[in-house]
C-alpha cells in the first residue's frame, strides 16, 4: 500500500529514522518490552 504513495513512503522513512534515533537515545526500562 505504501508503495503506491512515494511521498508518503519518504515521510514514513524519515519518521522511522527519527523514531529509531529517539528510541535509542531515550529508551527507558519501562519501554523496553514495547517494541
Beta strands, then each sheet from edge to edge (+ up, - down):
end
